[in-house]
Amino acid sequence: MLFDIDKYKRPYEIERVRTKLINTGMKLGLNHPITIKISQDLDKLLNEYSANKGSKSFYN
């Protein structure tokens, strides 16, 4: 019976990292190591969000 606040903060974090990725890609290029690292971070967030989206973490 636990309220999972991260479940609701995750979409905002995803948007923050997505914006960072776009800005970095435009500034440094899509093949720059920093851009690739941010892309990997975004992938991880999206995968975690997708995996947890269907779980009953609001109230068990």
C-alpha positions, 0 to 999 in steps of 0.5 A: 500500500505504498504511494510511488511518487517516482511514478509521477515524477518520471515523465518530467524527468524524461522530458528534461533529459529529452530536451537536454538530448535535443540541445546537445545534439544540435550543439555538438552533433549526433555522434558526439560521445556526450550526445550518445551518453544522454541518449542512453540515459534517456533510453534507460529512463524510457525503459524503466517507465515503460516497465513500471507503467503497467505495475500496480505501484499506486496502491497494491 
